[in-house]
Amino acid sequence: MAKKATIYHNPKCSTSRQVLEMIEAAGYKPEVIDYLKAGWTKKQLKELFAAAGVTPRQALRTKATEAEELGLLDAKVSDAKLLEAMVAHPVLVERPFVVTDKGALLARPKERVRELL
């Protein structure tokens, strides 16, 4: 039986592509979720971040132009506001997040994914 993994993936991101290759090389048949197309719900994000042990602030893709344009780089912005922005603009979520039976994490740097394989 194939080992299960889920990757929240952006195919345009080299780190995300490399993590996907590492998962497949380890014998997993990952469910690949292109979150830029699929989008997020607030519930999904809250559960994913809790499982990965990160806050919305830590999961914010600060390199996304939207982060600056929406004023989200200010440390005073609440987690609730960050989550709302992430639902409205999926690109604001750092990538890739990976989930296996061993847990969930943000695979940055990409070598972190080995903790779950």
N, C-alpha and C positions, 0 to 999 in steps of 0.2 A: 504494500500500500504506500502510495506517495506521501511524503511528509508535506503538511500543509503550511502555507505562509501566505500572507497578504501584504502587498506593497502598494502604498499610495504613491503613484508614480507620475512623473512628468517626463514624457519621452524626449523632450528637448533638452533636458538637464543631464549633463555627462555623469555627475555623481549618481543620479537616480538610475541611469542606464547601467553603470558599473555595479551598483548594489544589486540590481536585478540579475545581472550575469553571475554575481557571487552566490546568490540564492539558488539559481538554477544549477550552478556547478556543484553545490552542496547536496544535490539530489532532490530538491524541492520542486513541486509543480505549483508555482505561486499563482494566486488570484491577483491579477494586475488591475488596479483601479486608477484610471486616468482621472484624477480628481478635478482637473481643470474642466473636463467635460461633464463629469458626474456631479460636481459641486459637493457641498457639505451641508449638513444640518447642524444646528447648535448642539443638539444632543450627541451626535457623532463626534464632534470636536471635543466636547467635554469629556466623553468616555475615553477617546483616544489619548488625549493629553494626560488624563488621570492614570491610565494604564502605563503610559510612557514616563510618568513622573516629571512632566514639564508643565510650566504655566503657559497661558496664552502668550505672554510677553516673550518667553523663551522660544516659542514655536513661530513667532512672527518672522516672516522673511523680510528683513530690514532692507535688503537690496532691491526689493520690488519698488518700482517708482511710485506705485499707489500708496505705499507705507508713508512716504514723505508727503505726497500730495494730500492725503487724508489727515495729516497731522498725528499719525500713530507713533512716531518715534519719540514723542514726548513721554517721559516716564510717568507722568501724572494720568495718562489715559488708562481708564479702568479695564479690567479683564472683560467685563460685559461688553464694553464698546469694541474691544479688540475682536471678540467672538462675532459680534454683529458684522464687523467689517470683513472678517474672514468668510462668513457665509455669503456676503454680497460680492466679495472679490476673492475667489478661491486661490488665486496666485499669491495671496498674502501668507499662506501657510508654507512654512519651510518644508523641505523634502529631502529625502524620502522617509516616510514613516513606514516601519515594517512591524508586522504582528505575526508571531508563531505561537505554538503551545508553550514556549518558554517565556513569553511576555511580549512587550511592545517597546519600541524605542525609535528615536529620531536617529537615523543612520548618518550622522555627521560627526566626525569624519566617517567615511564609508566603511572603514575597518570595524567600526562598532557593530555592524550587522553580525559579525562572527559570534557575538555574545548570545545571539538567538538561534544559531544554526547548530 
